[in-house]
Amino acid sequence: MEANSREWLSRWAVFAFFSIVFLFVSVEIAPNWSAVHAQDGGDSGASEEGQGESTNIFRHIIKSAFEIKSGAFIFGMMLVFTSIGLFALIVLLAMDLRMTTCIPPVFVEEFTDTVNKRRFKEAFELARNDTSFLGRILTAGMGRLQYGLDDAREAAFNTVESVKAGKEQLITYLATIGTLGPMIGLVGTVFGMILAFIELGRGTPDASKLSKAISHALVLTLGGVALALPAIFCHAFFRNRLIRITMDSANISDDLLTQMYHNSRKPAASPAPAAAATPAAEARPTPATVRPAQ
């Protein structure tokens, strides 16, 4: 488990690094490329001018979220790291909460076949070596099966609730991000509006600069709301999937434990008895019992 967590941490650290590099290229280098291209091309047609204007909104959003002068850089970076965490959670939950991962059909078939063959120790090792949701439940239930079926069912039920609680903690973070994203954007917008009104109170400001400052402030709210949309949807989606998986895992584990308990109570099949000797063979005298004639 520690190796897997370190592997996931290294992967998402690399992902975060490349995401920041991409944002830097989008904000700093891409606009310069466009400016150089515009200078080399001179006055282009109306179609190229319209195309440049259509991409300005995206550049404006990126620049506004990471502008250092207006103080939006802090809130923009908070939204970036929050979005990276959201993406990591979605990918992790999508991999963990797959039906074939939690309840492997191959494992169910192999476990059932092993129990039917009364190889109970091998079945226990098979469940203990399996890291799926169902394997952990069966391992806990089989450990208490010697004390009765009710004891085994209670242990399996407690394991179901324990594993479910661990997954619910990750799913709760999705709801937290869905609430936290708009709040970060709103704080950034309020901060930008305060700076804009401070500039307005100093005298008669330039209308273009004032509108630009307000636009920069509103971009943060847009980013926070855009971050909340997938977070809220994925929270409801993974929560419903977890409920379905826990119910199916509990039912299947109960059936398998019941099957194993009743198979263990059955007496072992005795070997077939040896064929009885025929009456003719019993009546036939042996050479030692034949008496010579007088």
C-alpha positions in Angstrom: 0.0 0.0 0.0 2.8 2.4 0.8 4.5 1.7 -2.5 1.2 2.3 -4.4 0.6 5.6 -2.5 4.2 6.8 -3.3 3.6 5.9 -7.0 0.4 7.8 -7.1 2.0 10.8 -5.4 4.9 10.9 -7.9 2.5 10.6 -10.8 0.3 13.5 -9.7 3.4 15.6 -8.8 4.5 15.2 -12.4 1.0 16.0 -13.7 0.9 19.1 -11.5 4.3 20.3 -12.8 3.3 19.9 -16.5 0.0 21.6 -15.8 1.8 24.6 -14.4 4.2 24.6 -17.4 1.2 24.5 -19.8 -0.4 27.4 -18.0 2.8 29.4 -18.2 3.2 28.7 -21.9 -0.5 29.7 -22.5 -0.1 33.0 -20.6 3.4 34.2 -21.4 4.6 32.5 -24.6 1.5 32.0 -26.7 0.5 35.6 -26.8 4.0 36.6 -27.8 3.9 34.1 -30.7 0.6 35.6 -31.8 2.0 39.2 -31.6 5.0 38.2 -33.7 2.9 36.5 -36.2 0.6 39.6 -36.5 3.7 41.8 -37.0 5.1 39.6 -39.7 1.8 39.2 -41.5 1.0 42.9 -41.4 -2.6 43.8 -42.1 -4.4 40.6 -42.8 -8.0 40.1 -44.0 -11.1 40.6 -41.9 -11.4 36.8 -41.4 -8.0 36.6 -39.6 -8.8 39.6 -37.5 -12.1 38.0 -36.4 -10.3 34.7 -35.7 -7.8 36.6 -33.4 -10.7 38.2 -31.6 -12.4 34.9 -31.0 -9.3 33.6 -29.1 -8.9 36.7 -27.0 -11.6 35.6 -24.5 -9.6 32.5 -23.6 -6.4 34.4 -23.3 -8.1 37.1 -21.3 -9.4 34.4 -18.8 -6.0 32.8 -18.4 -4.2 36.2 -18.0 -6.8 37.4 -15.5 -6.6 34.3 -13.4 -2.7 34.6 -13.1 -2.1 38.4 -13.2 0.3 39.3 -10.5 -0.4 43.0 -10.4 -4.0 42.6 -9.5 -3.3 40.0 -6.8 -5.3 37.4 -8.7 -2.2 35.2 -9.1 -2.7 33.8 -5.6 -6.3 32.8 -6.1 -5.6 31.5 -9.6 -2.9 29.2 -8.3 -5.3 28.0 -5.5 -7.9 27.2 -8.2 -5.2 25.3 -10.2 -4.1 23.1 -7.4 -7.7 22.5 -6.4 -8.5 21.4 -9.9 -5.5 19.1 -10.0 -6.7 17.5 -6.7 -10.1 17.2 -8.2 -8.8 15.4 -11.3 -6.7 13.1 -9.2 -9.7 12.1 -7.0 -11.9 11.5 -10.0 -9.3 9.2 -11.7 -8.6 7.4 -8.4 -12.3 6.8 -7.7 -13.0 5.7 -11.3 -10.3 3.1 -11.0 -11.3 1.8 -7.5 -15.0 1.8 -7.9 -15.3 -0.4 -11.0 -17.6 -3.4 -10.6 -15.0 -5.8 -12.1 -12.4 -4.4 -9.7 -14.5 -4.7 -6.5 -16.2 -8.0 -7.4 -13.9 -9.9 -9.9 -15.9 -12.5 -11.7 -12.8 -14.8 -12.1 -12.2 -14.7 -8.4 -15.9 -15.6 -7.6 -15.8 -18.6 -10.0 -12.4 -19.8 -8.7 -13.5 -19.4 -5.0 -16.8 -21.2 -5.6 -15.1 -24.1 -7.4 -12.5 -24.4 -4.6 -15.2 -24.5 -1.9 -17.2 -27.1 -3.8 -14.1 -29.3 -3.9 -13.8 -28.8 0.0 -10.4 -27.2 -0.2 -11.2 -24.7 2.5 -7.6 -23.7 3.3 -6.9 -23.0 -0.3 -10.1 -20.9 -0.5 -9.0 -18.9 2.5 -5.6 -18.3 1.0 -7.2 -17.3 -2.3 -9.4 -14.7 -0.5 -6.6 -13.4 1.6 -4.3 -12.8 -1.4 -7.0 -11.0 -3.3 -7.0 -7.2 -2.7 -10.5 -6.6 -4.1 -13.5 -5.4 -2.1 -15.0 -8.9 -2.0 -11.7 -10.5 -1.1 -11.3 -8.4 2.0 -14.9 -9.1 3.1 -14.5 -12.9 2.6 -11.2 -12.9 4.5 -12.8 -11.3 7.5 -15.9 -13.5 7.4 -13.9 -16.8 6.9 -11.7 -15.9 9.9 -14.8 -16.1 12.1 -16.6 -19.0 10.4 -15.3 -21.5 13.0 -17.5 -19.7 15.6 -20.7 -20.0 13.5 -22.3 -18.5 10.5 -23.8 -15.6 12.3 -20.4 -14.6 13.7 -19.0 -14.8 10.2 -21.8 -12.7 8.7 -21.3 -10.0 11.4 -17.5 -9.8 10.7 -18.2 -9.5 7.0 -20.8 -6.8 7.6 -18.3 -4.8 9.7 -15.7 -5.1 7.0 -18.2 -3.8 4.4 -18.9 -0.8 6.5 -15.2 -0.2 7.1 -14.3 -0.3 3.4 -17.3 1.8 2.6 -16.3 4.4 5.1 -12.9 4.7 3.6 -14.3 5.3 0.1 -16.8 7.7 1.4 -14.0 9.9 2.8 -12.6 10.3 -0.7 -16.0 11.0 -2.2 -16.7 13.6 0.5 -13.6 15.5 -0.7 -15.4 15.9 -4.1 -18.3 17.7 -2.3 -15.8 19.8 -0.4 -14.1 20.9 -3.6 -17.5 21.6 -5.1 -18.2 24.0 -2.3 -14.6 25.4 -1.9 -14.1 26.3 -5.6 -16.8 29.0 -5.9 -15.8 30.4 -2.5 -12.2 30.8 -3.7 -13.4 32.5 -6.8 -15.7 34.7 -4.9 -13.0 35.8 -2.5 -10.7 36.6 -5.5 -13.5 38.6 -7.1 -14.2 40.6 -4.0 -10.5 41.3 -3.6 -10.3 42.5 -7.2 -13.4 44.7 -6.9 -11.9 46.3 -3.8 -8.8 47.2 -5.7 -10.9 48.6 -8.6 -13.0 50.8 -6.3 -9.9 52.0 -4.6 -8.6 53.1 -8.0 -12.0 54.7 -8.6 -11.8 56.7 -5.4 -8.5 58.3 -6.3 -10.1 60.5 -8.9 -11.5 60.1 -12.4 -10.0 56.9 -13.6 -9.6 55.6 -17.1 -12.8 53.8 -18.0 -11.0 51.1 -20.0 -8.6 50.4 -17.1 -11.5 50.2 -14.6 -13.6 47.8 -16.8 -10.5 45.7 -17.3 -9.9 45.4 -13.5 -13.5 44.4 -12.9 -13.3 41.9 -15.7 -10.2 40.4 -14.2 -12.0 40.1 -10.9 -15.0 38.3 -12.4 -12.9 35.7 -14.1 -12.0 34.2 -10.7 -15.7 33.6 -9.9 -16.1 32.0 -13.4 -13.2 29.6 -12.7 -14.6 28.7 -9.3 -18.0 27.9 -10.6 -16.5 25.9 -13.5 -14.5 23.9 -11.0 -17.6 23.1 -8.9 -19.7 21.7 -11.8 -17.7 18.4 -12.3 -17.1 18.1 -8.6 -20.8 18.1 -7.7 -21.7 15.7 -10.5 -18.9 13.3 -9.7 -19.8 13.3 -6.0 -23.4 12.2 -6.8 -22.1 9.7 -9.4 -19.5 7.9 -7.2 -21.8 8.0 -4.2 -24.5 6.0 -6.0 -21.9 3.7 -7.5 -20.5 3.0 -4.0 -23.9 2.1 -2.6 -24.5 -0.3 -5.5 -21.1 -2.0 -5.0 -21.5 -2.4 -1.3 -24.9 -4.0 -1.6 -23.7 -6.4 -4.3 -20.5 -7.3 -2.4 -22.5 -7.9 0.8 -25.0 -10.2 -0.9 -22.3 -12.2 -2.8 -20.1 -12.6 0.2 -23.1 -13.8 2.3 -23.9 -16.4 -0.3 -20.3 -17.6 -0.5 -19.9 -17.8 3.3 -23.1 -19.7 3.6 -22.0 -22.1 0.9 -18.7 -22.6 2.6 -20.3 -23.2 6.0 -22.7 -25.9 4.8 -20.0 -27.6 2.7 -17.8 -27.7 5.8 -20.6 -29.3 7.8 -21.1 -32.1 5.4 -19.3 -35.4 6.1 -16.5 -36.2 3.7 -17.3 -38.8 1.1 -16.2 -42.2 2.1 -14.3 -44.4 -0.4 -16.3 -47.1 -2.2 -16.4 -50.5 -0.4 -14.5 -53.4 -1.8 -16.4 -55.8 -3.9 -17.7 -58.7 -1.9 -16.6 -62.2 -2.8 -19.0 -64.3 -4.8 -20.7 -67.4 -3.2 -19.0 -69.6 -5.8 -15.6 -68.4 -4.8 -16.4 -68.9 -1.1 -17.7 -72.4 -1.7 -14.7 -73.4 -3.8 -12.3 -75.3 -1.6 -8.7 -74.3 -1.5 -5.9 -76.8 -2.3 -5.0 -77.0 1.4 -8.5 -78.2 2.3 -8.8 -81.0 -0.2 -8.3 -84.4 1.4 -6.7 -87.2 -0.6 -8.9 -90.2 -1.4 -8.5 -93.3 0.9 
